[in-house]
Protein backbone atom coordinates (compact mmCIF):
# COMPACT_ATOMS: atom_id res chain seq x y z
CA UNK A 1 0.00 0.00 0.00
CA UNK A 2 1.34 3.40 -0.88
CA UNK A 3 0.59 6.53 1.07
CA UNK A 4 0.54 9.69 -0.99
CA UNK A 5 2.30 12.75 0.40
CA UNK A 6 0.53 16.10 0.21
CA UNK A 7 2.69 17.09 -2.76
CA UNK A 8 1.84 13.86 -4.57
CA UNK A 9 -1.88 14.45 -4.01
CA UNK A 10 -1.58 17.98 -5.33
CA UNK A 11 0.45 16.70 -8.28
CA UNK A 12 -2.30 14.21 -9.21
CA UNK A 13 -4.90 16.96 -9.18
CA UNK A 14 -2.65 19.29 -11.15
CA UNK A 15 -1.97 16.62 -13.80
CA UNK A 16 -5.70 16.07 -14.07
CA UNK A 17 -6.29 19.79 -14.49
CA UNK A 18 -3.50 20.17 -17.06
CA UNK A 19 -4.80 17.25 -19.10
CA UNK A 20 -8.27 18.80 -19.27
CA UNK A 21 -7.26 22.28 -20.48
CA UNK A 22 -8.62 23.01 -23.93
CA UNK A 23 -5.99 25.22 -25.51
CA UNK A 24 -7.77 25.31 -28.86
CA UNK A 25 -8.72 22.91 -31.64
CA UNK A 26 -8.00 24.51 -34.95
CA UNK A 27 -5.61 24.71 -36.68
CA UNK A 28 -4.31 21.50 -35.13
CA UNK A 29 -0.73 22.28 -36.27
CA UNK A 30 -0.85 25.25 -33.88
CA UNK A 31 -2.34 23.57 -30.83
CA UNK A 32 -1.03 19.97 -30.88
CA UNK A 33 2.49 21.01 -29.82
CA UNK A 34 1.09 22.56 -26.60
CA UNK A 35 -0.50 19.29 -25.50
CA UNK A 36 2.58 17.41 -26.68
CA UNK A 37 5.17 19.35 -24.71
CA UNK A 38 2.99 19.35 -21.58
CA UNK A 39 2.60 15.58 -21.88
CA UNK A 40 6.38 15.09 -21.64
CA UNK A 41 5.70 15.43 -17.91
CA UNK A 42 8.57 16.90 -15.94
CA UNK A 43 8.41 17.32 -12.19
CA UNK A 44 5.88 20.22 -12.15
CA UNK A 45 7.90 21.79 -9.32
CA UNK A 46 6.72 25.34 -10.08
CA UNK A 47 2.94 24.83 -9.88
CA UNK A 48 3.37 22.62 -6.80
CA UNK A 49 5.26 25.48 -5.15
CA UNK A 50 2.31 27.80 -5.88
CA UNK A 51 -0.19 25.33 -4.44
CA UNK A 52 1.92 24.79 -1.31
CA UNK A 53 2.47 28.49 -0.65
CA UNK A 54 -1.27 29.16 -1.13
CA UNK A 55 -2.05 26.26 1.21
CA UNK A 56 0.09 27.81 3.93
CA UNK A 57 -2.60 30.52 4.28
CA UNK A 58 -5.86 29.20 2.83
CA UNK A 59 -7.78 25.90 2.76
CA UNK A 60 -9.27 25.83 -0.76
CA UNK A 61 -6.02 25.01 -2.54
CA UNK A 62 -7.73 23.67 -5.64
CA UNK A 63 -9.28 27.06 -6.32
CA UNK A 64 -5.93 28.31 -7.69
CA UNK A 65 -5.32 25.32 -9.98
CA UNK A 66 -5.66 27.55 -13.12
CA UNK A 67 -3.01 30.01 -11.93
CA UNK A 68 -0.69 27.17 -10.86
CA UNK A 69 -1.20 25.62 -14.31
CA UNK A 70 -0.40 29.02 -15.89
CA UNK A 71 3.13 28.81 -14.48
CA UNK A 72 3.64 25.32 -15.89
CA UNK A 73 2.26 26.44 -19.27
CA UNK A 74 4.57 29.47 -19.24
CA UNK A 75 7.55 27.30 -18.25
CA UNK A 76 6.86 24.93 -21.14
CA UNK A 77 6.52 27.89 -23.52
CA UNK A 78 10.06 28.93 -22.54
CA UNK A 79 11.29 25.37 -23.08
CA UNK A 80 9.70 25.27 -26.55
CA UNK A 81 11.42 28.49 -27.64
CA UNK A 82 14.72 27.76 -25.83
CA UNK A 83 14.92 24.36 -27.57
CA UNK A 84 14.75 26.12 -30.96
CA UNK A 85 17.42 28.63 -29.94
CA UNK A 86 19.66 25.91 -28.48
CA UNK A 87 18.97 23.55 -31.43
CA UNK A 88 18.14 20.83 -28.88
CA UNK A 89 16.83 17.66 -30.57
CA UNK A 90 15.62 15.85 -27.43
CA UNK A 91 13.64 16.91 -24.38
CA UNK A 92 12.86 14.36 -21.66
CA UNK A 93 13.72 11.53 -24.02
CA UNK A 94 11.36 12.65 -26.78
CA UNK A 95 11.86 14.81 -29.90
CA UNK A 96 11.56 18.52 -29.22
CA UNK A 97 8.68 20.41 -30.88
CA UNK A 98 10.82 21.94 -33.64
CA UNK A 99 12.24 18.47 -34.39
CA UNK A 100 8.88 16.70 -34.44
CA UNK A 101 7.25 19.53 -36.44
CA UNK A 102 9.51 22.40 -37.51
CA UNK A 103 11.00 25.66 -36.20
CA UNK A 104 8.08 27.79 -37.43
CA UNK A 105 5.60 25.61 -35.56
CA UNK A 106 7.81 25.86 -32.48
CA UNK A 107 7.84 29.66 -32.69
CA UNK A 108 4.11 30.10 -33.30
CA UNK A 109 2.85 27.39 -30.93
CA UNK A 110 5.13 28.89 -28.30
CA UNK A 111 3.59 32.32 -28.88
CA UNK A 112 0.04 31.06 -28.44
CA UNK A 113 1.17 29.06 -25.39
CA UNK A 114 2.32 32.30 -23.74
CA UNK A 115 -1.09 33.84 -24.51
CA UNK A 116 -2.80 30.79 -22.96
CA UNK A 117 -0.74 31.26 -19.78
CA UNK A 118 -2.26 34.73 -19.47
CA UNK A 119 -5.70 33.20 -20.08
CA UNK A 120 -5.21 30.91 -17.09
CA UNK A 121 -4.12 33.86 -14.93
CA UNK A 122 -7.46 35.53 -15.73
CA UNK A 123 -9.06 33.18 -13.18
CA UNK A 124 -7.70 35.63 -10.59
CA UNK A 125 -10.24 37.82 -8.75
CA UNK A 126 -10.41 41.43 -9.99
CA UNK A 127 -8.83 42.92 -6.85
CA UNK A 128 -5.65 40.86 -7.32
CA UNK A 129 -5.45 40.64 -11.11
CA UNK A 130 -3.28 43.72 -11.62
CA UNK A 131 -0.71 42.54 -9.06
CA UNK A 132 -0.61 39.01 -10.44
CA UNK A 133 -0.14 40.08 -14.07
CA UNK A 134 2.41 42.73 -13.10
CA UNK A 135 4.49 40.19 -11.14
CA UNK A 136 4.11 37.66 -13.94
CA UNK A 137 5.22 40.19 -16.59
CA UNK A 138 8.29 41.18 -14.58
CA UNK A 139 9.21 37.50 -14.18
CA UNK A 140 8.56 36.64 -17.83
CA UNK A 141 10.76 39.53 -19.01
CA UNK A 142 13.49 38.47 -16.58
CA UNK A 143 13.40 34.90 -17.89
CA UNK A 144 13.92 36.29 -21.42
CA UNK A 145 16.79 38.45 -20.14
CA UNK A 146 18.38 35.39 -18.55
CA UNK A 147 18.13 33.39 -21.77
CA UNK A 148 19.71 36.28 -23.73
CA UNK A 149 22.60 36.56 -21.23
CA UNK A 150 23.09 32.78 -21.47
CA UNK A 151 23.29 33.03 -25.28
CA UNK A 152 25.66 36.02 -25.02
CA UNK A 153 27.98 34.03 -22.72
CA UNK A 154 28.42 31.33 -25.37
CA UNK A 155 30.55 33.63 -27.48
CA UNK A 156 32.55 35.19 -24.64
CA UNK A 157 35.98 33.81 -23.75
CA UNK A 158 35.47 34.60 -20.07
CA UNK A 159 32.44 35.28 -17.89
CA UNK A 160 32.54 36.83 -14.44
CA UNK A 161 31.20 34.73 -11.57
CA UNK A 162 28.75 37.48 -10.58
CA UNK A 163 27.44 37.72 -14.16
CA UNK A 164 26.90 33.96 -14.21
CA UNK A 165 24.99 34.02 -10.91
CA UNK A 166 22.87 36.90 -12.22
CA UNK A 167 22.16 34.96 -15.42
CA UNK A 168 20.92 31.82 -13.61
CA UNK A 169 18.92 33.97 -11.19
CA UNK A 170 17.08 35.49 -14.15
CA UNK A 171 16.87 32.41 -16.36
CA UNK A 172 15.65 29.92 -13.78
CA UNK A 173 15.47 31.18 -10.18
CA UNK A 174 13.00 34.08 -10.46
CA UNK A 175 10.30 31.75 -11.82
CA UNK A 176 10.54 29.61 -8.67
CA UNK A 177 10.33 32.82 -6.64
CA UNK A 178 7.30 33.96 -8.62
CA UNK A 179 5.59 30.58 -8.19
CA UNK A 180 5.72 31.01 -4.42
CA UNK A 181 4.88 34.71 -4.60
CA UNK A 182 1.83 33.93 -6.73
CA UNK A 183 0.39 31.37 -4.30
CA UNK A 184 0.91 33.66 -1.31
CA UNK A 185 -0.49 36.70 -3.14
CA UNK A 186 -3.64 34.81 -4.13
CA UNK A 187 -4.00 33.61 -0.54
CA UNK A 188 -3.83 37.17 0.79
CA UNK A 189 -0.63 36.64 2.80
CA UNK A 190 1.16 39.67 4.25
CA UNK A 191 3.59 41.64 2.10
CA UNK A 192 6.44 40.53 4.36
CA UNK A 193 5.61 36.83 3.96
CA UNK A 194 5.07 37.16 0.20
CA UNK A 195 8.50 38.78 -0.14
CA UNK A 196 10.17 36.14 2.04
CA UNK A 197 8.60 33.32 0.04
CA UNK A 198 9.78 34.99 -3.18
CA UNK A 199 13.33 35.26 -1.84
CA UNK A 200 13.21 31.64 -0.67
CA UNK A 201 12.28 30.57 -4.21
CA UNK A 202 15.02 32.65 -5.82
CA UNK A 203 17.70 31.42 -3.40
CA UNK A 204 16.82 27.73 -3.73
CA UNK A 205 16.59 28.32 -7.49
CA UNK A 206 20.15 29.62 -7.75
CA UNK A 207 21.27 26.73 -5.52
CA UNK A 208 19.45 24.18 -7.71
CA UNK A 209 21.18 25.46 -10.84
CA UNK A 210 24.58 25.21 -9.16
CA UNK A 211 23.57 21.68 -8.14
CA UNK A 212 22.72 20.93 -11.80
CA UNK A 213 26.16 22.18 -12.82
CA UNK A 214 27.79 19.97 -10.18
CA UNK A 215 25.77 16.84 -10.98
CA UNK A 216 26.59 17.09 -14.66
CA UNK A 217 30.25 16.45 -13.79
CA UNK A 218 30.20 14.65 -10.44
CA UNK A 219 26.98 12.61 -10.45
CA UNK A 220 26.95 8.88 -9.89
CA UNK A 221 26.46 7.62 -13.48
CA UNK A 222 24.32 4.70 -12.23
CA UNK A 223 21.81 7.17 -10.72
CA UNK A 224 22.11 10.11 -13.14
CA UNK A 225 19.58 10.27 -15.98
CA UNK A 226 21.94 11.45 -18.70
CA UNK A 227 25.59 11.18 -19.72
CA UNK A 228 27.86 12.51 -16.99
CA UNK A 229 30.19 15.14 -18.49
CA UNK A 230 27.76 16.46 -21.11
CA UNK A 231 28.53 20.07 -20.15
CA UNK A 232 32.27 19.43 -20.43
CA UNK A 233 31.88 17.91 -23.89
CA UNK A 234 29.84 20.90 -25.12
CA UNK A 235 32.02 23.55 -23.38
CA UNK A 236 28.94 24.84 -21.58
CA UNK A 237 29.87 27.86 -19.47
CA UNK A 238 28.79 26.45 -16.12
CA UNK A 239 29.87 27.75 -12.74
CA UNK A 240 32.52 25.01 -12.71
CA UNK A 241 34.11 26.01 -16.01
CA UNK A 242 33.94 29.72 -15.17
CA UNK A 243 35.70 29.15 -11.86
CA UNK A 244 38.27 26.83 -13.46
CA UNK A 245 39.06 29.41 -16.17
CA UNK A 246 39.45 32.02 -13.43
CA UNK A 247 41.71 29.91 -11.21
CA UNK A 248 43.82 27.82 -13.58
CA UNK A 249 47.36 29.09 -14.08
CA UNK A 250 50.30 28.14 -16.31
CA UNK A 251 50.20 24.71 -17.90
CA UNK A 252 46.81 23.87 -16.42
CA UNK A 253 45.27 26.99 -17.97
CA UNK A 254 46.81 26.13 -21.34
CA UNK A 255 45.50 22.57 -21.12
CA UNK A 256 41.97 23.70 -20.19
CA UNK A 257 41.85 26.25 -23.00
CA UNK A 258 43.15 23.70 -25.48
CA UNK A 259 40.32 21.29 -24.57
CA UNK A 260 37.80 24.09 -25.08
CA UNK A 261 39.09 25.03 -28.52
CA UNK A 262 39.73 21.49 -29.79
CA UNK A 263 37.24 20.64 -32.55
CA UNK A 264 37.78 16.88 -32.65
CA UNK A 265 38.54 14.81 -29.57
CA UNK A 266 37.75 11.63 -27.70
CA UNK A 267 34.77 12.47 -25.46
CA UNK A 268 35.76 10.24 -22.55
CA UNK A 269 39.31 11.54 -22.62
CA UNK A 270 38.09 15.17 -22.56
CA UNK A 271 35.68 14.53 -19.69
CA UNK A 272 38.37 12.71 -17.66
CA UNK A 273 41.02 15.35 -18.32
CA UNK A 274 38.81 18.40 -17.60
CA UNK A 275 37.39 16.70 -14.49
CA UNK A 276 41.02 16.15 -13.42
CA UNK A 277 41.69 19.87 -13.78
CA UNK A 278 38.53 20.65 -11.78
CA UNK A 279 39.73 18.28 -9.05
CA UNK A 280 43.20 19.76 -8.84
CA UNK A 281 41.68 23.26 -8.53
CA UNK A 282 39.13 22.22 -5.89
CA UNK A 283 36.24 23.33 -8.12
CA UNK A 284 33.78 20.83 -6.61
CA UNK A 285 34.32 22.21 -3.11
CA UNK A 286 34.14 25.82 -4.28
CA UNK A 287 30.87 25.19 -6.11
CA UNK A 288 29.42 23.28 -3.16
CA UNK A 289 30.31 26.15 -0.85
CA UNK A 290 28.62 28.64 -3.17
CA UNK A 291 25.56 26.40 -3.54
CA UNK A 292 25.28 25.75 0.18
CA UNK A 293 25.49 29.47 0.84
CA UNK A 294 22.31 29.94 -1.23
CA UNK A 295 20.58 26.99 0.43
CA UNK A 296 21.43 28.30 3.91
CA UNK A 297 20.16 31.75 3.02
CA UNK A 298 16.99 30.16 1.65
CA UNK A 299 16.19 28.02 4.70
CA UNK A 300 17.07 30.81 7.13
CA UNK A 301 14.52 32.99 5.37
CA UNK A 302 11.95 30.20 5.31
CA UNK A 303 12.27 29.75 9.08
CA UNK A 304 11.12 33.34 9.66
CA UNK A 305 7.90 33.05 7.61
CA UNK A 306 4.47 33.14 9.30
CA UNK A 307 1.81 30.67 8.18
CA UNK A 308 -1.63 29.30 9.07
CA UNK A 309 -1.35 25.67 8.00
CA UNK A 310 1.70 23.90 9.32
CA UNK A 311 1.20 20.86 7.09
CA UNK A 312 1.76 22.94 3.96
CA UNK A 313 4.75 24.75 5.43
CA UNK A 314 6.39 21.44 6.34
CA UNK A 315 5.63 19.98 2.94
CA UNK A 316 7.23 22.99 1.22
CA UNK A 317 10.31 22.57 3.38
CA UNK A 318 10.42 18.82 2.73
CA UNK A 319 10.04 19.27 -1.04
CA UNK A 320 12.86 21.82 -1.13
CA UNK A 321 15.09 19.57 1.00
CA UNK A 322 14.41 16.64 -1.29
CA UNK A 323 15.51 18.74 -4.26
CA UNK A 324 18.60 19.90 -2.36
CA UNK A 325 19.63 16.26 -1.84
CA UNK A 326 18.67 14.85 -5.23
CA UNK A 327 21.29 12.83 -7.11
CA UNK A 328 19.94 13.35 -10.62
CA UNK B 1 0.83 76.42 -43.66
CA UNK B 2 -0.37 72.94 -42.90
CA UNK B 3 -3.40 72.15 -40.82
CA UNK B 4 -3.23 68.89 -38.92
CA UNK B 5 -6.23 66.62 -38.96
CA UNK B 6 -7.38 65.06 -35.70
CA UNK B 7 -5.76 61.75 -36.71
CA UNK B 8 -2.49 63.49 -37.47
CA UNK B 9 -2.53 65.20 -34.08
CA UNK B 10 -3.19 61.90 -32.35
CA UNK B 11 -0.47 60.28 -34.42
CA UNK B 12 2.09 62.88 -33.28
CA UNK B 13 1.21 62.26 -29.66
CA UNK B 14 1.31 58.51 -30.15
CA UNK B 15 4.74 58.66 -31.84
CA UNK B 16 5.97 60.75 -28.93
CA UNK B 17 4.61 58.21 -26.45
CA UNK B 18 6.06 55.23 -28.33
CA UNK B 19 9.48 56.85 -28.55
CA UNK B 20 9.54 57.38 -24.78
CA UNK B 21 8.65 53.85 -23.69
CA UNK B 22 11.49 52.21 -21.78
CA UNK B 23 11.23 48.53 -22.70
CA UNK B 24 14.38 47.61 -20.78
CA UNK B 25 18.10 48.32 -20.92
CA UNK B 26 19.99 45.12 -20.35
CA UNK B 27 20.89 42.91 -22.11
CA UNK B 28 20.89 45.32 -25.03
CA UNK B 29 20.79 42.42 -27.53
CA UNK B 30 17.31 41.65 -26.16
CA UNK B 31 15.84 45.14 -26.09
CA UNK B 32 17.40 46.98 -29.05
CA UNK B 33 15.31 45.08 -31.63
CA UNK B 34 12.09 46.37 -29.97
CA UNK B 35 13.07 50.00 -30.43
CA UNK B 36 14.40 49.19 -33.90
CA UNK B 37 11.26 47.57 -35.29
CA UNK B 38 9.03 50.26 -33.77
CA UNK B 39 11.21 52.95 -35.37
CA UNK B 40 10.51 51.56 -38.85
CA UNK B 41 7.31 53.59 -38.51
CA UNK B 42 4.36 52.15 -40.38
CA UNK B 43 1.01 53.88 -40.45
CA UNK B 44 0.04 53.15 -36.80
CA UNK B 45 -3.53 52.50 -37.98
CA UNK B 46 -4.40 50.21 -35.05
CA UNK B 47 -3.59 52.53 -32.13
CA UNK B 48 -5.19 55.46 -33.98
CA UNK B 49 -8.37 53.38 -34.27
CA UNK B 50 -8.32 52.84 -30.49
CA UNK B 51 -7.84 56.55 -29.81
CA UNK B 52 -10.64 57.51 -32.20
CA UNK B 53 -13.12 54.99 -30.82
CA UNK B 54 -12.32 56.10 -27.25
CA UNK B 55 -12.72 59.74 -28.34
CA UNK B 56 -16.21 59.01 -29.65
CA UNK B 57 -17.31 58.61 -25.99
CA UNK B 58 -14.79 60.41 -23.75
CA UNK B 59 -12.74 63.61 -23.84
CA UNK B 60 -9.43 62.55 -22.23
CA UNK B 61 -8.15 60.62 -25.23
CA UNK B 62 -4.53 60.79 -24.15
CA UNK B 63 -5.31 58.83 -20.99
CA UNK B 64 -5.42 55.61 -23.05
CA UNK B 65 -2.14 56.20 -24.87
CA UNK B 66 -0.50 53.19 -23.10
CA UNK B 67 -3.23 50.79 -24.20
CA UNK B 68 -3.20 52.18 -27.75
CA UNK B 69 0.58 51.72 -27.75
CA UNK B 70 0.10 48.13 -26.50
CA UNK B 71 -1.67 47.26 -29.75
CA UNK B 72 1.14 48.72 -31.85
CA UNK B 73 3.73 46.88 -29.75
CA UNK B 74 1.76 43.64 -30.13
CA UNK B 75 1.40 44.19 -33.88
CA UNK B 76 5.15 44.69 -34.22
CA UNK B 77 5.79 41.56 -32.14
CA UNK B 78 3.75 39.59 -34.71
CA UNK B 79 5.73 41.20 -37.55
CA UNK B 80 9.02 40.24 -35.88
CA UNK B 81 8.03 36.59 -35.55
CA UNK B 82 6.22 36.42 -38.92
CA UNK B 83 9.32 37.78 -40.67
CA UNK B 84 11.37 34.89 -39.24
CA UNK B 85 8.76 32.34 -40.32
CA UNK B 86 8.41 33.90 -43.79
CA UNK B 87 12.21 34.35 -44.11
CA UNK B 88 11.55 37.98 -45.08
CA UNK B 89 14.79 39.98 -45.44
CA UNK B 90 13.26 43.46 -45.69
CA UNK B 91 10.54 45.28 -43.78
CA UNK B 92 9.64 48.87 -44.73
CA UNK B 93 12.87 49.19 -46.68
CA UNK B 94 15.11 48.14 -43.78
CA UNK B 95 16.61 44.77 -42.77
CA UNK B 96 14.25 42.67 -40.67
CA UNK B 97 15.29 41.91 -37.07
CA UNK B 98 16.45 38.35 -37.79
CA UNK B 99 18.54 39.67 -40.73
CA UNK B 100 20.10 42.55 -38.78
CA UNK B 101 20.73 40.35 -35.73
CA UNK B 102 19.78 36.65 -36.04
CA UNK B 103 16.78 34.33 -35.75
CA UNK B 104 17.34 33.63 -32.05
CA UNK B 105 17.30 37.34 -31.26
CA UNK B 106 14.13 37.69 -33.34
CA UNK B 107 12.44 34.92 -31.36
CA UNK B 108 13.46 36.12 -27.91
CA UNK B 109 13.03 39.86 -28.49
CA UNK B 110 9.62 39.08 -29.93
CA UNK B 111 8.73 37.13 -26.78
CA UNK B 112 9.67 39.98 -24.48
CA UNK B 113 7.85 42.40 -26.79
CA UNK B 114 4.62 40.44 -26.27
CA UNK B 115 5.18 40.64 -22.50
CA UNK B 116 5.71 44.42 -22.79
CA UNK B 117 2.38 44.73 -24.63
CA UNK B 118 0.70 43.20 -21.57
CA UNK B 119 2.65 45.65 -19.38
CA UNK B 120 1.14 48.55 -21.31
CA UNK B 121 -2.35 47.09 -20.94
CA UNK B 122 -1.84 47.14 -17.15
CA UNK B 123 -2.53 50.89 -17.27
CA UNK B 124 -6.21 49.85 -17.45
CA UNK B 125 -8.37 50.53 -14.34
CA UNK B 126 -9.03 47.45 -12.19
CA UNK B 127 -12.74 47.25 -13.09
CA UNK B 128 -11.94 46.89 -16.81
CA UNK B 129 -8.67 44.98 -16.68
CA UNK B 130 -10.18 41.50 -16.88
CA UNK B 131 -12.26 42.37 -19.94
CA UNK B 132 -9.37 44.08 -21.71
CA UNK B 133 -6.92 41.22 -21.16
CA UNK B 134 -9.54 38.63 -22.06
CA UNK B 135 -10.36 40.38 -25.33
CA UNK B 136 -6.68 40.89 -26.05
CA UNK B 137 -5.89 37.20 -25.39
CA UNK B 138 -8.67 36.05 -27.69
CA UNK B 139 -7.38 38.36 -30.42
CA UNK B 140 -3.74 37.38 -29.93
CA UNK B 141 -4.58 33.68 -30.17
CA UNK B 142 -6.66 34.32 -33.30
CA UNK B 143 -3.77 36.18 -34.94
CA UNK B 144 -1.56 33.12 -34.28
CA UNK B 145 -4.28 30.86 -35.73
CA UNK B 146 -4.44 33.05 -38.84
CA UNK B 147 -0.67 32.90 -39.32
CA UNK B 148 -0.74 29.10 -38.94
CA UNK B 149 -3.55 28.77 -41.52
CA UNK B 150 -1.58 31.03 -43.86
CA UNK B 151 1.49 28.78 -43.50
CA UNK B 152 -0.67 25.68 -43.98
CA UNK B 153 -2.08 27.12 -47.22
CA UNK B 154 1.41 27.42 -48.72
CA UNK B 155 1.67 23.66 -49.11
CA UNK B 156 -1.91 23.07 -50.30
CA UNK B 157 -2.65 22.81 -54.01
CA UNK B 158 -6.06 24.41 -53.56
CA UNK B 159 -7.65 26.55 -50.87
CA UNK B 160 -11.38 27.20 -50.52
CA UNK B 161 -12.51 30.82 -50.77
CA UNK B 162 -14.23 30.61 -47.38
CA UNK B 163 -11.05 29.24 -45.77
CA UNK B 164 -9.07 32.11 -47.25
CA UNK B 165 -11.51 34.71 -45.94
CA UNK B 166 -11.40 33.07 -42.52
CA UNK B 167 -7.60 33.13 -42.58
CA UNK B 168 -7.36 36.86 -43.37
CA UNK B 169 -10.08 37.60 -40.81
CA UNK B 170 -7.95 35.91 -38.15
CA UNK B 171 -4.53 37.01 -39.32
CA UNK B 172 -5.26 40.69 -39.85
CA UNK B 173 -8.89 41.78 -39.43
CA UNK B 174 -9.60 40.82 -35.81
CA UNK B 175 -6.78 43.06 -34.58
CA UNK B 176 -8.45 46.07 -36.23
CA UNK B 177 -11.70 44.98 -34.60
CA UNK B 178 -9.99 44.65 -31.22
CA UNK B 179 -8.36 48.08 -31.58
CA UNK B 180 -11.80 49.68 -31.87
CA UNK B 181 -13.30 47.40 -29.21
CA UNK B 182 -10.50 48.35 -26.80
CA UNK B 183 -11.03 52.10 -27.17
CA UNK B 184 -14.80 51.79 -26.74
CA UNK B 185 -14.46 49.42 -23.78
CA UNK B 186 -12.07 51.78 -21.98
CA UNK B 187 -14.46 54.65 -22.69
CA UNK B 188 -17.36 52.77 -21.12
CA UNK B 189 -19.44 52.61 -24.32
CA UNK B 190 -22.51 50.35 -24.43
CA UNK B 191 -22.12 46.66 -25.21
CA UNK B 192 -24.04 47.21 -28.47
CA UNK B 193 -21.74 49.99 -29.63
CA UNK B 194 -18.61 48.08 -28.61
CA UNK B 195 -19.80 45.10 -30.63
CA UNK B 196 -20.66 47.24 -33.65
CA UNK B 197 -17.26 48.94 -33.58
CA UNK B 198 -15.60 45.54 -33.37
CA UNK B 199 -17.56 44.29 -36.37
CA UNK B 200 -16.75 47.48 -38.27
CA UNK B 201 -13.04 46.85 -37.67
CA UNK B 202 -13.24 43.21 -38.75
CA UNK B 203 -15.19 44.01 -41.91
CA UNK B 204 -12.93 46.84 -43.05
CA UNK B 205 -9.99 44.59 -42.13
CA UNK B 206 -11.10 41.80 -44.46
CA UNK B 207 -11.79 44.43 -47.14
CA UNK B 208 -8.33 45.98 -46.71
CA UNK B 209 -6.63 42.62 -47.15
CA UNK B 210 -8.59 41.97 -50.36
CA UNK B 211 -7.53 45.47 -51.44
CA UNK B 212 -3.90 44.53 -50.74
CA UNK B 213 -4.32 41.43 -52.89
CA UNK B 214 -5.79 43.54 -55.70
CA UNK B 215 -3.19 46.32 -55.53
CA UNK B 216 -0.35 43.83 -55.69
CA UNK B 217 -1.49 42.94 -59.23
CA UNK B 218 -3.45 45.94 -60.48
CA UNK B 219 -1.81 48.96 -58.80
CA UNK B 220 -0.44 51.86 -60.79
CA UNK B 221 3.30 51.15 -60.64
CA UNK B 222 4.09 54.88 -60.47
CA UNK B 223 2.09 55.19 -57.23
CA UNK B 224 2.64 51.71 -55.69
CA UNK B 225 5.48 51.42 -53.16
CA UNK B 226 6.75 48.00 -54.24
CA UNK B 227 7.06 45.88 -57.37
CA UNK B 228 3.63 45.22 -58.90
CA UNK B 229 3.17 41.47 -59.35
CA UNK B 230 5.22 40.37 -56.34
CA UNK B 231 2.48 37.97 -55.20
CA UNK B 232 2.31 36.42 -58.70
CA UNK B 233 6.08 35.91 -58.78
CA UNK B 234 6.05 34.18 -55.37
CA UNK B 235 2.85 32.14 -56.02
CA UNK B 236 1.29 33.69 -52.92
CA UNK B 237 -2.16 32.21 -52.37
CA UNK B 238 -4.11 35.45 -52.55
CA UNK B 239 -7.83 35.75 -53.14
CA UNK B 240 -7.02 36.37 -56.81
CA UNK B 241 -5.02 33.18 -57.30
CA UNK B 242 -7.51 31.10 -55.30
CA UNK B 243 -10.40 32.34 -57.46
CA UNK B 244 -8.41 31.88 -60.67
CA UNK B 245 -7.52 28.29 -59.71
CA UNK B 246 -11.18 27.68 -58.97
CA UNK B 247 -12.51 29.19 -62.21
CA UNK B 248 -9.86 28.38 -64.83
CA UNK B 249 -10.74 25.49 -67.12
CA UNK B 250 -8.94 23.54 -69.83
CA UNK B 251 -5.91 25.18 -71.40
CA UNK B 252 -6.07 28.20 -69.12
CA UNK B 253 -6.01 25.98 -66.02
CA UNK B 254 -3.02 24.09 -67.43
CA UNK B 255 -1.22 27.35 -68.19
CA UNK B 256 -1.87 28.78 -64.72
CA UNK B 257 -0.70 25.60 -62.99
CA UNK B 258 2.40 25.45 -65.15
CA UNK B 259 3.35 29.02 -64.10
CA UNK B 260 2.91 28.04 -60.45
CA UNK B 261 5.13 24.97 -60.69
CA UNK B 262 7.82 26.47 -62.94
CA UNK B 263 11.07 26.87 -60.99
CA UNK B 264 12.89 29.19 -63.38
CA UNK B 265 11.12 31.86 -65.42
CA UNK B 266 11.24 35.45 -66.61
CA UNK B 267 9.51 37.47 -63.89
CA UNK B 268 7.94 40.06 -66.19
CA UNK B 269 6.67 37.34 -68.51
CA UNK B 270 5.07 35.43 -65.61
CA UNK B 271 3.43 38.56 -64.20
CA UNK B 272 2.07 39.54 -67.62
CA UNK B 273 0.82 36.06 -68.43
CA UNK B 274 -0.87 35.38 -65.07
CA UNK B 275 -2.39 38.88 -65.07
CA UNK B 276 -3.74 38.03 -68.52
CA UNK B 277 -5.40 34.90 -67.14
CA UNK B 278 -6.87 36.95 -64.26
CA UNK B 279 -8.24 39.43 -66.81
CA UNK B 280 -9.83 36.79 -68.99
CA UNK B 281 -11.50 35.24 -65.92
CA UNK B 282 -12.74 38.59 -64.58
CA UNK B 283 -10.83 38.09 -61.32
CA UNK B 284 -10.42 41.82 -60.71
CA UNK B 285 -14.16 42.41 -60.81
CA UNK B 286 -14.90 39.36 -58.65
CA UNK B 287 -12.41 40.47 -56.03
CA UNK B 288 -13.69 44.04 -56.10
CA UNK B 289 -17.24 42.80 -55.61
CA UNK B 290 -16.16 40.70 -52.63
CA UNK B 291 -14.15 43.56 -51.17
CA UNK B 292 -16.93 46.09 -51.67
CA UNK B 293 -19.36 43.73 -49.97
CA UNK B 294 -17.21 43.89 -46.82
CA UNK B 295 -16.84 47.67 -47.06
CA UNK B 296 -20.59 48.13 -47.47
CA UNK B 297 -21.28 45.88 -44.50
CA UNK B 298 -18.72 47.85 -42.50
CA UNK B 299 -20.11 51.31 -43.26
CA UNK B 300 -23.70 50.19 -42.81
CA UNK B 301 -22.77 49.01 -39.33
CA UNK B 302 -20.87 52.21 -38.60
CA UNK B 303 -23.92 54.30 -39.51
CA UNK B 304 -25.91 52.66 -36.72
CA UNK B 305 -23.43 53.39 -33.92
CA UNK B 306 -24.24 55.89 -31.15
CA UNK B 307 -21.55 58.34 -30.07
CA UNK B 308 -20.96 61.46 -27.96
CA UNK B 309 -18.32 63.32 -29.97
CA UNK B 310 -19.16 63.73 -33.62
CA UNK B 311 -15.68 64.96 -34.53
CA UNK B 312 -14.17 61.60 -33.60
CA UNK B 313 -16.88 59.62 -35.33
CA UNK B 314 -16.35 61.60 -38.54
CA UNK B 315 -12.60 61.22 -38.31
CA UNK B 316 -12.93 57.46 -37.90
CA UNK B 317 -15.16 57.34 -40.97
CA UNK B 318 -12.79 59.58 -42.94
CA UNK B 319 -9.74 57.50 -41.99
CA UNK B 320 -11.47 54.29 -43.04
CA UNK B 321 -12.59 55.85 -46.33
CA UNK B 322 -9.09 57.06 -47.04
CA UNK B 323 -7.83 53.51 -46.57
CA UNK B 324 -10.60 52.17 -48.78
CA UNK B 325 -9.47 54.44 -51.60
CA UNK B 326 -5.71 54.18 -51.16
CA UNK B 327 -3.61 53.33 -54.20
CA UNK B 328 -0.64 51.81 -52.43
Interface residues (C-beta under 8 A of the other chain):
Chain A: X24 X26 X27 X29 X30 X81 X84 X85 X103 X104 X105 X107 X108 X110 X111 X112 X114 X115 X116 X118 X119 X122 X126 X127 X129 X130 X133 X134 X137 X140 X141 X144 X145 X147 X148 X149 X151 X152
Chain B: X24 X26 X27 X29 X30 X81 X84 X85 X103 X104 X105 X107 X108 X110 X111 X112 X114 X115 X116 X118 X119 X122 X126 X127 X129 X130 X133 X134 X137 X140 X141 X144 X145 X147 X148 X149 X151 X152
